[in-house]
């Protein structure tokens, strides 16, 4: 099995050849193609593997909203006050409970 970085280099070459055929439209598509996964799943793996953080209960969109509101780390985001989290579309009492259980 190849180290991750070697595999990524090989995949990058393959994907860059797709760009010539206009199959890769933007960075998001490139990353999702490179890792054969959605951005949400990739981000989740990175948080767990590298940062040893969890964001269970928060979607990428909700993480982006919290980032725009000034929360600088995932830990800050999951520890945001209840009022802040409940003010975000898609977070109700049940999801808030899940977020609180996973911090």
N, C-alpha and C positions, 0 to 999 in steps of 0.2 A: 504494500500500500504506500502511495506517495504521501509525503508531508503535505499539509493543507496548502502551504504557499506554492509548492510545485504544481499541485493540481490546479490552483487558481491561475497560475501563469499559463498552463496548457489551455485551460478553458477560456482565458482571456483571448488567446490567439484565435481559437475557434470562433469566439463570439465576434471579435473584430472583423473576421471575414464575413460574418452575417451582415454587419453594418453596411458593407458595400451593396448588399441586396435590399437595403432599406427595411430589414426585419427588426432592427434595433432602433427605436424611435427616440429614446431618452435614457437618462441615467437609471431611473427606476426599472425600466424594462431590462437594461443591461445587467443590473445587479440580480434581478429575479431570474434571468436566464443563466447567469454565471453560477448561481447557487441552486438553481432548480427549485426555488421556493419563493413564497411571498415575502415582501419586505417585513410584514408583521412577524412572521415566523423566524426570519433571519435575525431581526432585532431582539426577539425574545431569547434566542439562543445566545446571542452576544451578551446580553444582560446577565444571563445565568452563568455562562462559561467564563466571561472575562470580569464582569463587575460583581458577580455573586449577588446580584439584585434580582428582585422579581417585580413584575408589573401586572401580575394576574389581576384581572378585573378592570384594567384600563386599556383601551384600544390605542392604536397609534394616533388616531385623530384626537383623542382625549389627552394623550401625552403632549401632542403639539399645542393644544389649547393651553395646558398648564405651563408649558415652556414659554408661550407668548405672554402669559400672565406673570412671568418672572421666576418661576420655579426652575432652579438650575440643575437639579439632579433628579433621578428617578426616585431616590429615597425621599427628597423634599416633596415630590409630587404625591407619593402614596401617603405621606404624612401631612398633607395639606389639611386645613380645617374642614370639618364636615360640611359647613356652609358652602365652601368653595367647591368641593367635589359634587355636592348635591345640585349646585348651580350649573353643572355641565350636562348638556343634552346626553341622555342615555344612562345617567347615573341616578339611580333611585336608592331607596333604603336597602334593597336586597344586594345590589351591586356594591354599595358602600360597605356592607357587612363583609362581603367577599374580599374587598380591598383591605379592610382592617385585619382580617384573618391572615392575610398573606404578607404582612410587613415584618 
